[in-house]
């Protein structure tokens, strides 16, 4: 029985190549993820700081959307700006 594993990156690199020249790997990848393979299976994903920060922003946005949706149609309170 063969188990296949999806690689979620267009660029792949072996652990050995990553150890040899990490800065070159990051330069080639740019802002796209790199799959780090161990025995031809994905062991980790390498992201640039810019890509990681964008991912965190997306996670934050999804969390905010879920909060907004859960409160939609809930009880509202009218206030005057002068009261604040």
N, CA, C and O atoms as CSV, one atom per row, in Angstrom:
chain,resi,resn,atom,element,x,y,z
A,1,UNK,N,N,0.845,-1.177,0.000
A,1,UNK,CA,C,0.000,0.000,0.000
A,1,UNK,C,C,0.895,1.245,0.000
A,1,UNK,O,O,1.771,1.392,0.852
A,2,UNK,N,N,0.662,2.127,-0.957
A,2,UNK,CA,C,1.429,3.359,-1.064
A,2,UNK,C,C,0.579,4.524,-0.591
A,2,UNK,O,O,-0.553,4.702,-1.041
A,3,UNK,N,N,1.129,5.313,0.314
A,3,UNK,CA,C,0.435,6.491,0.813
A,3,UNK,C,C,1.067,7.707,0.153
A,3,UNK,O,O,2.274,7.924,0.262
A,4,UNK,N,N,0.255,8.493,-0.528
A,4,UNK,CA,C,0.774,9.712,-1.151
A,4,UNK,C,C,0.460,10.900,-0.256
A,4,UNK,O,O,-0.564,10.949,0.426
A,5,UNK,N,N,1.375,11.845,-0.286
A,5,UNK,CA,C,1.215,13.043,0.534
A,5,UNK,C,C,1.307,14.252,-0.388
A,5,UNK,O,O,2.245,14.362,-1.178
A,6,UNK,N,N,0.349,15.149,-0.293
A,6,UNK,CA,C,0.335,16.348,-1.117
A,6,UNK,C,C,1.396,17.322,-0.630
A,6,UNK,O,O,1.572,17.536,0.569
A,7,UNK,N,N,2.096,17.906,-1.593
A,7,UNK,CA,C,3.071,18.943,-1.272
A,7,UNK,C,C,2.430,20.274,-1.634
A,7,UNK,O,O,2.030,20.487,-2.778
A,8,UNK,N,N,2.333,21.160,-0.663
A,8,UNK,CA,C,1.644,22.436,-0.828
A,8,UNK,C,C,2.609,23.569,-1.159
A,8,UNK,O,O,2.546,24.648,-0.569
A,9,UNK,N,N,3.498,23.309,-2.109
A,9,UNK,CA,C,4.449,24.326,-2.543
A,9,UNK,C,C,4.947,23.967,-3.933
A,9,UNK,O,O,5.071,22.792,-4.277
A,10,UNK,N,N,5.233,24.995,-4.730
A,10,UNK,CA,C,5.776,24.747,-6.061
A,10,UNK,C,C,7.265,24.431,-5.998
A,10,UNK,O,O,7.800,23.751,-6.874
A,11,UNK,N,N,7.926,24.923,-4.965
A,11,UNK,CA,C,9.365,24.726,-4.812
A,11,UNK,C,C,9.623,23.728,-3.693
A,11,UNK,O,O,9.037,23.817,-2.615
A,12,UNK,N,N,10.503,22.781,-3.965
A,12,UNK,CA,C,10.902,21.819,-2.942
A,12,UNK,C,C,12.421,21.833,-2.813
A,12,UNK,O,O,13.137,22.181,-3.753
A,13,UNK,N,N,12.891,21.453,-1.650
A,13,UNK,CA,C,14.324,21.389,-1.382
A,13,UNK,C,C,14.564,20.272,-0.378
A,13,UNK,O,O,13.737,20.021,0.498
A,14,UNK,N,N,15.694,19.612,-0.514
A,14,UNK,CA,C,16.034,18.572,0.452
A,14,UNK,C,C,16.608,19.213,1.713
A,14,UNK,O,O,17.061,20.357,1.690
A,15,UNK,N,N,16.582,18.471,2.797
A,15,UNK,CA,C,17.168,18.953,4.053
A,15,UNK,C,C,18.658,19.260,3.840
A,15,UNK,O,O,19.173,20.251,4.357
A,16,UNK,N,N,19.328,18.417,3.088
A,16,UNK,CA,C,20.758,18.601,2.827
A,16,UNK,C,C,21.020,19.900,2.081
A,16,UNK,O,O,21.905,20.669,2.455
A,17,UNK,N,N,20.245,20.145,1.019
A,17,UNK,CA,C,20.435,21.380,0.244
A,17,UNK,C,C,20.117,22.611,1.086
A,17,UNK,O,O,20.782,23.640,0.962
A,18,UNK,N,N,19.113,22.509,1.932
A,18,UNK,CA,C,18.764,23.640,2.795
A,18,UNK,C,C,19.905,23.944,3.761
A,18,UNK,O,O,20.229,25.110,3.988
A,19,UNK,N,N,20.510,22.916,4.325
A,19,UNK,CA,C,21.643,23.111,5.234
A,19,UNK,C,C,22.840,23.723,4.511
A,19,UNK,O,O,23.569,24.530,5.086
A,20,UNK,N,N,23.039,23.344,3.265
A,20,UNK,CA,C,24.204,23.814,2.512
A,20,UNK,C,C,24.123,25.297,2.170
A,20,UNK,O,O,25.119,26.015,2.257
A,21,UNK,N,N,22.930,25.755,1.780
A,21,UNK,CA,C,22.829,27.138,1.325
A,21,UNK,C,C,21.431,27.713,1.574
A,21,UNK,O,O,20.673,27.912,0.626
A,22,UNK,N,N,21.083,27.981,2.834
A,22,UNK,CA,C,19.727,28.465,3.139
A,22,UNK,C,C,19.403,29.811,2.496
A,22,UNK,O,O,18.261,30.031,2.093
A,23,UNK,N,N,20.369,30.709,2.389
A,23,UNK,CA,C,20.084,32.027,1.812
A,23,UNK,C,C,19.746,31.918,0.327
A,23,UNK,O,O,18.905,32.666,-0.170
A,24,UNK,N,N,20.384,31.005,-0.378
A,24,UNK,CA,C,20.073,30.810,-1.800
A,24,UNK,C,C,18.664,30.264,-1.978
A,24,UNK,O,O,17.944,30.666,-2.892
A,25,UNK,N,N,18.276,29.344,-1.099
A,25,UNK,CA,C,16.929,28.763,-1.158
A,25,UNK,C,C,15.890,29.864,-0.954
A,25,UNK,O,O,14.903,29.928,-1.686
A,26,UNK,N,N,16.107,30.729,0.034
A,26,UNK,CA,C,15.170,31.821,0.297
A,26,UNK,C,C,15.121,32.796,-0.874
A,26,UNK,O,O,14.053,33.309,-1.206
A,27,UNK,N,N,16.249,33.052,-1.493
A,27,UNK,CA,C,16.296,33.952,-2.645
A,27,UNK,C,C,15.503,33.376,-3.813
A,27,UNK,O,O,14.755,34.100,-4.470
A,28,UNK,N,N,15.659,32.098,-4.075
A,28,UNK,CA,C,14.937,31.441,-5.166
A,28,UNK,C,C,13.436,31.438,-4.885
A,28,UNK,O,O,12.635,31.673,-5.791
A,29,UNK,N,N,13.055,31.178,-3.651
A,29,UNK,CA,C,11.641,31.061,-3.282
A,29,UNK,C,C,10.920,32.400,-3.297
A,29,UNK,O,O,9.734,32.460,-3.619
A,30,UNK,N,N,11.618,33.471,-2.954
A,30,UNK,CA,C,10.953,34.771,-2.853
A,30,UNK,C,C,9.934,34.745,-1.737
A,30,UNK,O,O,10.256,34.387,-0.605
A,31,UNK,N,N,8.701,35.122,-2.048
A,31,UNK,CA,C,7.643,35.152,-1.031
A,31,UNK,C,C,6.736,33.923,-1.087
A,31,UNK,O,O,5.667,33.908,-0.477
A,32,UNK,N,N,7.165,32.902,-1.815
A,32,UNK,CA,C,6.372,31.678,-1.907
A,32,UNK,C,C,6.910,30.627,-0.941
A,32,UNK,O,O,8.096,30.645,-0.611
A,33,UNK,N,N,6.061,29.715,-0.486
A,33,UNK,CA,C,6.526,28.682,0.445
A,33,UNK,C,C,7.458,27.680,-0.244
A,33,UNK,O,O,7.375,27.461,-1.452
A,34,UNK,N,N,8.330,27.089,0.539
A,34,UNK,CA,C,9.234,26.039,0.066
A,34,UNK,C,C,8.966,24.802,0.917
A,34,UNK,O,O,8.966,24.872,2.146
A,35,UNK,N,N,8.739,23.681,0.263
A,35,UNK,CA,C,8.571,22.425,0.989
A,35,UNK,C,C,9.955,21.839,1.236
A,35,UNK,O,O,10.736,21.652,0.303
A,36,UNK,N,N,10.248,21.554,2.491
A,36,UNK,CA,C,11.519,20.940,2.863
A,36,UNK,C,C,11.268,19.440,2.979
A,36,UNK,O,O,10.477,18.988,3.807
A,37,UNK,N,N,11.957,18.682,2.134
A,37,UNK,CA,C,11.712,17.245,2.061
A,37,UNK,C,C,12.748,16.464,2.846
A,37,UNK,O,O,13.934,16.794,2.854
A,38,UNK,N,N,12.273,15.430,3.501
A,38,UNK,CA,C,13.132,14.475,4.198
A,38,UNK,C,C,12.760,13.103,3.656
A,38,UNK,O,O,11.641,12.638,3.871
A,39,UNK,N,N,13.673,12.454,2.964
A,39,UNK,CA,C,13.402,11.177,2.296
A,39,UNK,C,C,12.221,11.313,1.333
A,39,UNK,O,O,11.344,10.451,1.278
A,40,UNK,N,N,12.220,12.415,0.576
A,40,UNK,CA,C,11.214,12.709,-0.456
A,40,UNK,C,C,9.799,12.903,0.077
A,40,UNK,O,O,8.833,12.791,-0.677
A,41,UNK,N,N,9.670,13.189,1.349
A,41,UNK,CA,C,8.368,13.493,1.943
A,41,UNK,C,C,8.465,14.848,2.628
A,41,UNK,O,O,9.492,15.162,3.229
A,42,UNK,N,N,7.397,15.668,2.547
A,42,UNK,CA,C,7.456,16.988,3.184
A,42,UNK,C,C,7.607,16.875,4.701
A,42,UNK,O,O,6.803,16.238,5.381
A,43,UNK,N,N,8.645,17.503,5.200
A,43,UNK,CA,C,8.932,17.508,6.632
A,43,UNK,C,C,8.555,18.851,7.252
A,43,UNK,O,O,8.144,18.928,8.410
A,44,UNK,N,N,8.706,19.913,6.446
A,44,UNK,CA,C,8.427,21.263,6.939
A,44,UNK,C,C,8.197,22.181,5.738
A,44,UNK,O,O,8.492,21.835,4.594
A,45,UNK,N,N,7.660,23.359,6.042
A,45,UNK,CA,C,7.515,24.401,5.027
A,45,UNK,C,C,8.270,25.631,5.497
A,45,UNK,O,O,8.199,26.011,6.665
A,46,UNK,N,N,8.985,26.239,4.585
A,46,UNK,CA,C,9.783,27.410,4.872
A,46,UNK,C,C,9.111,28.617,4.230
A,46,UNK,O,O,8.807,28.602,3.037
A,47,UNK,N,N,8.882,29.661,5.020
A,47,UNK,CA,C,8.241,30.880,4.525
A,47,UNK,C,C,9.141,32.080,4.784
A,47,UNK,O,O,9.874,32.126,5.772
A,48,UNK,N,N,9.072,33.038,3.887
A,48,UNK,CA,C,9.759,34.304,4.142
A,48,UNK,C,C,9.016,35.027,5.255
A,48,UNK,O,O,7.865,34.707,5.552
A,49,UNK,N,N,9.672,35.995,5.866
A,49,UNK,CA,C,9.018,36.780,6.921
A,49,UNK,C,C,7.781,37.474,6.362
A,49,UNK,O,O,6.749,37.537,7.031
A,50,UNK,N,N,7.877,37.995,5.144
A,50,UNK,CA,C,6.752,38.697,4.523
A,50,UNK,C,C,5.564,37.751,4.322
A,50,UNK,O,O,4.426,38.120,4.611
A,51,UNK,N,N,5.818,36.547,3.836
A,51,UNK,CA,C,4.745,35.575,3.612
A,51,UNK,C,C,4.123,35.127,4.933
A,51,UNK,O,O,2.907,34.957,5.027
A,52,UNK,N,N,4.964,34.938,5.953
A,52,UNK,CA,C,4.462,34.531,7.270
A,52,UNK,C,C,3.573,35.616,7.875
A,52,UNK,O,O,2.516,35.319,8.432
A,53,UNK,N,N,4.003,36.869,7.764
A,53,UNK,CA,C,3.203,37.975,8.292
A,53,UNK,C,C,1.874,38.095,7.555
A,53,UNK,O,O,0.850,38.385,8.172
A,54,UNK,N,N,1.880,37.876,6.238
A,54,UNK,CA,C,0.636,37.911,5.468
A,54,UNK,C,C,-0.294,36.785,5.901
A,54,UNK,O,O,-1.508,36.973,5.969
A,55,UNK,N,N,0.265,35.624,6.191
A,55,UNK,CA,C,-0.528,34.499,6.666
A,55,UNK,C,C,-1.164,34.804,8.017
A,55,UNK,O,O,-2.330,34.482,8.243
A,56,UNK,N,N,-0.400,35.424,8.916
A,56,UNK,CA,C,-0.947,35.815,10.218
A,56,UNK,C,C,-2.074,36.826,10.063
A,56,UNK,O,O,-3.070,36.760,10.784
A,57,UNK,N,N,-1.926,37.757,9.132
A,57,UNK,CA,C,-2.995,38.736,8.863
A,57,UNK,C,C,-4.267,38.039,8.387
A,57,UNK,O,O,-5.366,38.391,8.814
A,58,UNK,N,N,-4.123,37.058,7.509
A,58,UNK,CA,C,-5.292,36.315,7.024
A,58,UNK,C,C,-5.981,35.564,8.157
A,58,UNK,O,O,-7.209,35.547,8.243
A,59,UNK,N,N,-5.196,34.950,9.015
A,59,UNK,CA,C,-5.771,34.236,10.165
A,59,UNK,C,C,-6.527,35.200,11.057
A,59,UNK,O,O,-7.623,34.894,11.528
A,60,UNK,N,N,-5.943,36.363,11.288
A,60,UNK,CA,C,-6.591,37.384,12.111
A,60,UNK,C,C,-7.894,37.852,11.466
A,60,UNK,O,O,-8.900,38.040,12.150
A,61,UNK,N,N,-7.870,38.039,10.143
A,61,UNK,CA,C,-9.071,38.462,9.424
A,61,UNK,C,C,-10.180,37.421,9.533
A,61,UNK,O,O,-11.340,37.770,9.755
A,62,UNK,N,N,-9.832,36.156,9.378
A,62,UNK,CA,C,-10.834,35.079,9.474
A,62,UNK,C,C,-11.429,35.046,10.876
A,62,UNK,O,O,-12.637,34.868,11.038
A,63,UNK,N,N,-10.595,35.213,11.875
A,63,UNK,CA,C,-11.079,35.228,13.257
A,63,UNK,C,C,-12.043,36.394,13.480
A,63,UNK,O,O,-13.084,36.235,14.117
A,64,UNK,N,N,-11.690,37.558,12.955
A,64,UNK,CA,C,-12.550,38.739,13.079
A,64,UNK,C,C,-13.879,38.528,12.365
A,64,UNK,O,O,-14.931,38.901,12.885
A,65,UNK,N,N,-13.838,37.933,11.178
A,65,UNK,CA,C,-15.070,37.658,10.423
A,65,UNK,C,C,-15.978,36.722,11.218
A,65,UNK,O,O,-17.191,36.926,11.269
A,66,UNK,N,N,-15.396,35.699,11.837
A,66,UNK,CA,C,-16.199,34.764,12.644
A,66,UNK,C,C,-16.835,35.480,13.830
A,66,UNK,O,O,-17.986,35.206,14.170
A,67,UNK,N,N,-16.101,36.392,14.464
A,67,UNK,CA,C,-16.640,37.150,15.590
A,67,UNK,C,C,-17.791,38.028,15.125
A,67,UNK,O,O,-18.830,38.084,15.783
A,68,UNK,N,N,-17.621,38.704,14.013
A,68,UNK,CA,C,-18.664,39.579,13.467
A,68,UNK,C,C,-19.906,38.764,13.141
A,68,UNK,O,O,-21.020,39.171,13.468
A,69,UNK,N,N,-19.722,37.615,12.498
A,69,UNK,CA,C,-20.867,36.789,12.125
A,69,UNK,C,C,-21.596,36.249,13.350
A,69,UNK,O,O,-22.822,36.129,13.340
A,70,UNK,N,N,-20.855,35.924,14.399
A,70,UNK,CA,C,-21.514,35.404,15.597
A,70,UNK,C,C,-22.321,36.483,16.315
A,70,UNK,O,O,-23.293,36.177,17.006
A,71,UNK,N,N,-21.923,37.740,16.154
A,71,UNK,CA,C,-22.630,38.847,16.811
A,71,UNK,C,C,-23.704,39.465,15.924
A,71,UNK,O,O,-24.493,40.284,16.396
A,72,UNK,N,N,-23.746,39.097,14.680
A,72,UNK,CA,C,-24.707,39.667,13.733
A,72,UNK,C,C,-26.129,39.341,14.175
A,72,UNK,O,O,-26.452,38.199,14.500
A,73,UNK,N,N,-26.960,40.363,14.178
A,73,UNK,CA,C,-28.353,40.172,14.567
A,73,UNK,C,C,-28.559,40.132,16.067
A,73,UNK,O,O,-29.664,39.867,16.540
A,74,UNK,N,N,-27.512,40.391,16.809
A,74,UNK,CA,C,-27.618,40.374,18.269
A,74,UNK,C,C,-28.217,41.661,18.808
A,74,UNK,O,O,-28.630,42.538,18.049
A,75,UNK,N,N,-28.255,41.758,20.093
A,75,UNK,CA,C,-28.823,42.922,20.775
A,75,UNK,C,C,-27.952,44.151,20.511
A,75,UNK,O,O,-26.724,44.079,20.556
A,76,UNK,N,N,-28.603,45.265,20.237
A,76,UNK,CA,C,-27.890,46.514,20.024
A,76,UNK,C,C,-28.295,47.533,21.102
A,76,UNK,O,O,-29.376,47.452,21.687
A,77,UNK,N,N,-27.424,48.456,21.334
A,77,UNK,CA,C,-27.674,49.499,22.315
A,77,UNK,C,C,-27.431,50.822,21.634
A,77,UNK,O,O,-26.378,51.028,21.032
A,78,UNK,N,N,-28.406,51.738,21.722
A,78,UNK,CA,C,-28.240,53.048,21.115
A,78,UNK,C,C,-27.598,53.988,22.128
A,78,UNK,O,O,-28.013,54.050,23.286
A,79,UNK,N,N,-26.585,54.715,21.679
A,79,UNK,CA,C,-25.926,55.691,22.541
A,79,UNK,C,C,-25.720,56.975,21.746
A,79,UNK,O,O,-25.701,56.969,20.516
A,80,UNK,N,N,-25.567,58.060,22.468
A,80,UNK,CA,C,-25.252,59.346,21.851
A,80,UNK,C,C,-23.750,59.553,21.943
A,80,UNK,O,O,-23.126,59.183,22.938
A,81,UNK,N,N,-23.181,60.134,20.924
A,81,UNK,CA,C,-21.737,60.374,20.932
A,81,UNK,C,C,-21.315,61.249,22.108
A,81,UNK,O,O,-20.217,61.091,22.641
A,82,UNK,N,N,-22.180,62.163,22.507
A,82,UNK,CA,C,-21.859,63.033,23.633
A,82,UNK,C,C,-21.761,62.242,24.944
A,82,UNK,O,O,-21.057,62.652,25.867
A,83,UNK,N,N,-22.469,61.108,25.021
A,83,UNK,CA,C,-22.445,60.278,26.216
A,83,UNK,C,C,-21.146,59.481,26.339
A,83,UNK,O,O,-20.808,58.989,27.416
A,84,UNK,N,N,-20.430,59.361,25.233
A,84,UNK,CA,C,-19.178,58.582,25.255
A,84,UNK,C,C,-18.098,59.472,25.698
A,84,UNK,O,O,-16.947,59.045,25.797
